[in-house]
């Protein structure tokens, strides 16, 4: 099980779409997206105060279809970045002087949403 310990501050979730929250290329193979088991419940549990940013290599051709799928399933998001390169995604962020780690990354096995325990540590 994946475990993430967060501060009580607001958070920014940067999430890939294909193979991370929905079946990889399901929108092409099956004609529509389908959530990976546990992914929708995870997304529904993200606090409303947090920012949600999706990033995808999907082209603008699939923009409306992707947004419609998310809206139809009541998935809240603040931004979606389309046309991202297929290569690595790199996050650079500074840590707080208190030592709080401000950048996190999880590399997930494709098409498998992990069991995840997210806790808030009031001391951070």
N, C-alpha and C positions, 0 to 999 in steps of 0.2 A: 504494500500500500504506500502510495506517495503521501508525504506529510509536508505541509507548508505552515510555518509559523509567521504571522504577520503582526505588525503594530496596529494600534487603534486609529492610525492616520488613514486618510482616504487612499485608495489604490487605483492603479491603472492596469487593466488586464489587456494584454496584447496577445491575441489568439489567431492562429492559423485556422483555416476552415477545412480544406480537404484532407482527409486522413487523420484529422485531429478531433473535430466535433461532428463531422459527417463522413459517410463512406467516401473514400477517395474516388473521385471522378464519377460518383453515382449519378450526378446530374447529366452526364454524358451516356453512361452505360445503361442506367435504368430510366432515363428521361426525367428524373427528379431526385432531389436530395433526400437522404434519410439519416437521422441522427444515429450516432454510435451509442450503444447502451450506456446509460449514465450521463451522457453529455448534456442533454436538455435539462436534466435535474440540476446538474452542476451550474449551468448558465442561469437557470431560474433562481439559484441561491446566491448569486453575486449581489451584494448590497446595492441599492438604488443610488447611493451616494458615490459609488465607484464608477470610474470611466471604463468603457468597454470599446476596444479597438480591434477590429478584425483585419487581417492581412491575408491576401490571396494572390496567387498567380493567375486566377481567372481573368480573362480579358473583358473589356467593356461589353462585348457581345452578350455576356452572361450577367451583367450588372443588375438589370431589372428582375430577372428570374431569381437571382440570389437574394436580393432585398425582399422580394415578395415572399420567398420561403421563410426568411427570418421573421418578417412581420406576421405572417399567417400563424406562426408558431409562438408568437408573443415574445420573441427574443429581443431584448433591449440592447441597443448599441449606440455609441456616440459617433463613430467613424468607421468606414470601411475603405481600405486601400486596395484597389484592384491593380492588375498588371505588374505585380511584384516579380522580380527575377526569380528563376527556379532555384538559385543557389542559396547558400547559408544566409541566415538572418542574424545580425549581430546587434546586441544591446550593450551600450556603454552608458554607465550612470555613476555618479559619485556617491560615496557613502556619507552618512551624516557624521558630524564630529563625535556624536555619542557612540558611534560604532555600528549603528543600525545599517544593515545591508540594504541598499536601495534598488538593486537589480537582482532578479532571479530568472532562471531559465530551466525548463524541464524539456528534455528531448524524449518524445513518446514513440512507442512502436506504432507504425502506421495502422490505422483502422482499429485501434484498441484504445478506448478511453479508460484511464486507470481509475481504480478506487482511490479517492483522494480525501485526506483529512486536512481541512483548512481550519486553523485555530488562530484566535486573536490573543496576543500576549499583552496584557494591560501594562506590563513593566517596560515594554519597548517604546 
